[in-house]
Amino acid sequence: MAAPKSTRVRRNGQFSDKERAAVYRAIFERRDVREHFLPAPIPDDVLLRILQAAHHAGSVGFMQPWNFIVIREPSTKRAVKDLFLKANGEAAARYQGTRAALYRRLKLEGIEEAPISLCVTCHRQRGGRHVLGRSTVRDTDLYSTCCAIQNLWLAARAEGVGVGWVSILDHEALKQVLGIPRPVKVVAYLCLGYVSEFAPHPDLERAGWRARLPLEQLVYQEQWGAPSGMSEEEG
């Protein structure tokens, strides 16, 4: 998908066409990477830039509830891989027939192949009992942490670093492996590394697991279910 073309006069704070195109490129070419990781290490300055991008995500009440555990030790990765294998076996048993066969062919993690694993957590008590903006929607701290993960993912793509989210894990067991305190919630376990290629389309789309839904089916006007009249071309 190409970046939308500019039809407006540039205003204060607006990106140039090249800058704007780079942002949209990172969004459209972001991939959930499970394979093609290279053994080359990620330099510390690159990792720091990626983490700084994550840390500059918006958060409710400026709570900044996230923490990032950087994992390089093979023994720790092996312990996490064992958790994945157990959870993945249980997940595979839920499918039948051709769907089960397709599931078992999918590559769903790169825990030991990627040079770095990163566990992203949410400290739900950070900021005290009364966090501005969180009194009615308590889960906004989790949403904020997801914003940090998306920042991280886009920054990594701009740096040429692949990121894969390993969601098939028992988070309580993972907390035991990583020594995470009970009140802290695991949000994501990510694999990071340079890759030999970024796929032109998401892995699950290429494998035939699911197709991308048309945007016009997902946008409503004023009320639920009311067609918006928008199309992909109008962007």
N, C-alpha and C positions, 0 to 999 in steps of 0.2 A: 504494500500500500504506500503510495507516495504522500509526502507531506502536502497539506493544503496550500494552495498558491495565495499569495497576498493580494488583496483587492482594496486595501485601505492605506491611507496616508500614515506614515510612521509617526507615532506619538511618543511623548516622554516615557521612558521606561520600556518601550516596546523593543523586542529583539530585531536585529537585522534579518533579512531573508535567509542568509546562510546560517545564522545562529538558530533561528526558528526551525529550519530544516534539520539541523543536527539534533535538536530536541525530539522532533517527531521520528527521526531515524532511530534514535535509541529506543523509543517506545515501540515502534513497529518491528524492530529487529531483535527485541529482547526475547530470549528463549529460556525455557526451563531445561537446563542442560543435564543430561544423565550420562553421556558418553563423550568420547573424543577429547577427554582431558589429557593435557600434556604434563610431563613431570617437572617442567620448568617452574621454579618457585615464583611466587608473587613478591616483588620487592616491597620492603616495609613502607616506602613512601607512597607506593600505589595503594597498598592496603589501608594506609592512614587516610588517604583522600577518599576512598570508598566509605570508610567508617565515618568520616566527617560529614559526608553527604547524608548518610543515614541519620546522624545525630542532629542534622539541621531540618529534619522533618517537623511538620507542625504537630503539636500535642495539646490536648485539652488542658486548659489552665496552666499551660507551659509546664506540665507535669514531668515530661521527659522520662517516661517510666521504663525505658529500655536499658538492657545491658547486653553486651556481646562477649561471648566466650570463644576465643580463638583456639582452635585445636589443630595441632600438627603431629602429635605423637602417634605412631602406628598402633601402639597397644590400645590407646583410647579409641581410635577409629575402629579397630577390630571389635572392641566391646560394643560399640554402637552398631556395627554391621551385624553382629549376632542378634541384637534387638530387632533390626530390620528383617532378618531372615525369618525370625519367629512370627513377627506381625504379618509379613508378606505371605507366609504359608497359610495363616488364618484367613487373610483376605482372599487368597486364591480359591479357597474352599467355598466361597460364597457364590461363585460363578459356575455355570453349567454349559456343556456343549461347546460350540464354536467360540463363545465369549470367554469361556475358561481357557481354551487353547490360546486365544489371542492374548489374554492377560499374562499367561506364563511366558509368552515370547517378549513381552515388553521389558525394556531396560528401565528400571524405576529409581535408580540411585547410582551415585558415583563416590560413595563414602571413602573407599580406600584408594581410588584412582586420583581423586582431586588432591592437590597439595595441601589445601586448607579446608577444614570444616569450621562452621561458625554457628553457634547456638545463640539464638536471639530470644531474650526473655522479657517479661513484663512484670515489674515490681508494683503490684497493685496498691500497696500502702504508701508509695512515694508521694510526698506532698501532704501527708496527714489525712485526717478524717474528712475534711471539707475542702475539696478541690474545685476551684471555680469552673462552672460549666458541666460538672459531673454529677450533680445531685439527682437529676431525673433520668439520665442514661448512663448507668454505671459502667457499661462496657466500652465507653469511649477511650479508656486507657488502652484497651486491646486494639481498637481501631487505630489509635495513634501509633502503636508499635507496628502495625501493618503498613502504615504510611512510611515509617522508617525503613522497613524492609523493601518497599517499592523504590524509595530513593536509592538505597544500596544497590538494588538490581540494575537500575538505569545507569547509575554511575559506573558500575562494573562493566556494563555493556559498552559504555563510552571508552573505557580503558582497555577493551578487548578481552575482558575476563568473563568467563562463563559462570553462571550461578544455577544450581539445581536445588529445589526445595524437596527434602525427603519428608513426606507427610505420613509414611507408613511406619510409624514408631509408637511405642507405648511411652508417653511422655513421663509418666510416673517412674517407670524403670529408667528412662534417660536421666531424670533428675538424680537418681541414685548413682549412676555412672559418673556424672559431672559434679556431684556434691552441691546441687542447687537447693537452697533453703525451701522449706515447705510453702511459705506464703508466696513465693515467686512462681509465676506461671511460664512454662515453656510455650513460645509461640511458633518458632520455626527452627529447624535444623537444616542448614544450607551447606552445599559443597561449592567451593570456589577454586577456579584454576583457569589458566590459559587453555584454549582448545584448538584443535586442528581445523575446525570449521564451525560456523554457526549455521544451523539448518535454515533453509528458506521458509519453512513452515513449522509450527509446533509438532513435536514428536507424536502426540496422540492424534493429531489431525492427519499426519502422514500415515500413521498405522491404521487408520480407519476406525479408531475408537469413538471419536466424536468430531463433528464438523463445527466451524464457527457459525454462530447464529447471525442472520442479517440484522444490522443495527436498527432498521426501521421497525422490526418486530418488538424492539425493546424500549422504544421511546414513545411516551404517551404525552398528550396535551391536556393540561389542567386537571384531568381525573384519570384514575386507573382504567386502562382499556381503551381510552379515546385516542384514535390515530393522530399522530403528530404531523403527518404530511411531509416529514423529512425523508431524504434519501441519502445513500452513501455519497453520491456525487456532490450533494449540497453541503456535506460534512458538518 
